[in-house]
Amino acid sequence: MTINCAGKLIDLSIPKIMGILNITPDSFYDGGRYNSDKKILNHVEKMIDDGATFIDIGAYSSRPGGIEIDENEELRRIIPSLELVKKKFPKIIISIDTFRSKVAEACLNSGAAIINDISGSELDKKMFEIIAKYNVPYIIMHMRGNPQNMMDKTNYDDMIQEMIKYFSNKINKAISYKINDIIIDPGFGFAKNIKQNYDLLNHLDLLKILEKPIMVGISRKSMIYKLLDSTAEEALNGTTVLNTVALIKGASILRVHDVKEANECINLIRSLNKQG
């Protein structure tokens, strides 16, 4: 299973790591942490050295109840950081975390190679057109509503069945646009309560029926630290445990804050599978 990123084929039969670069002031864990060129470059360099294949840059906080910003502010934040990273690390594959087609297109023109859309085009119907125009991999996440109201939309008759139907429809639409590379993200924490997040992780392997790479983003999320009566800062161990489960259940990409530890998970699971 491969994806084409700016002419480079990435083999996802061996799980890969997507390192997170949040340049928002209010993200739940690292908001405001990377507020200078030096801090951004040092963080990206460490993630690359620790084994990240992709760097995912986001300028809009999608945490529950996050502050809404317009697309001009999102562009003002993200383009300089993208250009900074691309200039310093020209070979790294950059993903852009946005649900806005205007932001996506501007970033693709500035060197990005993947679009990571938390809304799967639900919040901007033009997104499929942009993905098709630039022929880039598209990460489609499952979410109901938007970041401001999604936690009011957690009533499901059958969550997994709904997700399979949702992704099937999105994949069929992508095919109609001649989009080749689709990655699915079940959206842990997005319109899902803590119990639903664990039910989802427990049944993650059912999504393999869609025959698409699965990306999992559970890094330091509240499903870990609230359950353990802890904090995001203290949630690395819990993140490692759940990343391990995700790999066993079929995850192809781990989207994480802590690349070194995620890479260790991958290496250990690969070793375990070889022994089996």
Salt bridges, closest charged atoms under 4 A:
ASP30 OD2 - HIS257 NE2 3.88
ASP50 OD2 - LYS46 NZ 2.66
ASP56 OD2 - ARG255 NE 2.78
GLU68 OE2 - ARG100 NH2 3.25
GLU71 OE2 - LYS102 NZ 3.52
GLU73 OE2 - ARG76 NH2 2.67
GLU73 OE2 - ARG77 NE 3.03
GLU74 OE1 - ARG100 NH1 2.81
ASP97 OD2 - ARG255 NH2 3.31
GLU105 OE2 - LYS133 NZ 2.71
GLU122 OE1 - LYS125 NZ 3.59
GLU122 OE2 - LYS170 NZ 2.49
GLU162 OE2 - HIS142 NE2 3.33
GLU162 OE1 - ARG144 NH2 2.56
ASP199 OD2 - LYS195 NZ 2.81
ASP258 OD2 - ARG220 NE 2.88
GLU264 OE2 - LYS260 NZ 2.88
